[in-house]
Every structure is written in C-alpha cells, then in structure tokens.
Amino acid sequence: MNGRVFANDRGSVTVEAALSMVTLVAVASAVLAALATMAAHLSAVQTAGAAARAEAVGVTFEPTRGSVEVASTGGMITVTATVPAVLGDVAATAIAPVEDAP
C-alpha cells in the first residue's frame, strides 16, 4: 500500500468544477434578485411621491403596478405605495400638504 486512500483521482476536477458552477449560479441569482428588489423599491418610492402630489391637488392616482393606500389627516396627505418584488413586496410612504384650489 502506498499510503494513498484513492489510487485513482480521475474525474475529481470535473466534480470540483461542477460544484463551483452551482455555487456561482446561486450567488449570481441572489445578486440579480437583490438588484431587482432594489429597483422595485425605487419604483415604490416614485409611485408614493407621485400619488401624494396627485392626491394633494385632488386628482385620483392609479399606479401602473402595485397598490396605493391614501390617508388624509390635518391637511396632510399620506400615501403608502406597495410594489411586488422578487424577494417580497416593498413599500414606501410619502407625505404632501393638501393644496387649496385658487
């Protein structure tokens, strides 16, 4: 016996390459999902701001995706926009003062 556990190491590089490719694909997928979720958050922020400005002047706002909840208290409009994302729904809130008609 020459002290080696396995006398034939053929194919070990193939197995290591396959395992590293799986890891690389998993990490790349996680990064892409995180980027898509950040883009959805930016969309929620923009939707909430646009909805708050529209509701402040008396115009009903319909988002292109997601949903909008509007609350009015003390002359302020509070809008919460929720947008679906890859890693779950994201939400953003915007506040605007109610504008009086001239």
C-alpha positions in Angstrom: 0.0 0.0 0.0 1.5 3.4 -0.9 -0.4 5.4 1.7 -3.0 6.9 -0.7 -6.6 6.4 0.1 -7.7 6.7 -3.5 -5.3 5.3 -6.1 -7.2 6.9 -9.0 -8.1 10.7 -8.8 -9.5 10.8 -12.3 -12.7 12.9 -12.5 -12.1 14.9 -9.3 -11.5 18.1 -11.3 -14.8 17.6 -13.1 -16.7 17.2 -9.8 -15.0 20.3 -8.3 -15.9 22.3 -11.4 -19.5 21.2 -11.3 -19.8 22.2 -7.6 -18.2 25.6 -8.2 -20.5 26.3 -11.1 -23.5 25.5 -8.9 -22.2 27.9 -6.3 -21.5 30.6 -8.9 -25.0 30.3 -10.4 -26.6 30.5 -6.9 -24.6 33.6 -6.0 -25.3 35.3 -9.3 -29.1 34.6 -8.9 -29.1 36.1 -5.4 -27.3 39.2 -6.6 -29.8 39.6 -9.5 -32.8 39.1 -7.2 -31.4 41.7 -4.8 -30.9 44.2 -7.7 -34.5 43.6 -8.9 -35.8 44.2 -5.4 -33.9 47.4 -5.1 -35.4 48.5 -8.4 -38.8 47.7 -7.1 -38.2 49.8 -4.0 -37.2 52.8 -6.2 -40.4 52.3 -8.1 -42.4 52.2 -4.9 -40.7 55.5 -3.8 -41.5 57.2 -7.1 -45.1 55.8 -7.0 -45.7 57.1 -3.5 -44.4 60.5 -4.3 -46.4 60.9 -7.5 -49.6 59.6 -5.7 -49.1 62.1 -2.8 -48.7 65.0 -5.2 -51.7 63.9 -7.3 -53.9 63.4 -4.2 -52.8 66.8 -2.8 -54.3 68.6 -5.8 -57.4 66.5 -5.8 -56.6 64.0 -8.6 -57.0 60.3 -8.2 -53.8 58.4 -8.9 -53.8 54.9 -10.4 -50.4 53.1 -10.2 -49.1 51.1 -13.1 -48.2 48.2 -10.8 -48.8 47.6 -7.1 -51.3 49.3 -4.9 -51.6 52.7 -3.2 -53.3 53.5 0.2 -54.2 57.1 0.8 -54.9 58.7 4.2 -55.7 62.4 4.9 -55.2 63.9 8.4 -54.8 67.5 9.4 -54.2 69.0 6.0 -51.6 66.4 5.0 -52.0 63.5 2.6 -50.1 60.3 3.5 -49.7 57.7 0.7 -48.2 54.3 1.1 -47.3 52.5 -2.1 -46.7 48.8 -2.2 -45.0 47.2 -5.2 -44.4 43.5 -5.8 -40.7 42.4 -6.0 -38.7 39.2 -6.4 -37.8 38.9 -2.7 -41.3 40.0 -1.4 -43.4 43.2 -1.6 -41.7 46.5 -0.9 -43.4 49.6 0.4 -42.7 53.3 0.5 -44.5 56.3 2.1 -44.8 59.9 1.0 -46.5 62.9 2.6 -47.7 66.0 0.9 -49.7 69.1 2.1 -53.2 69.5 0.7 -53.3 72.3 -1.8 -56.3 74.6 -1.9 -57.9 75.4 -5.3 -57.4 79.0 -6.4 
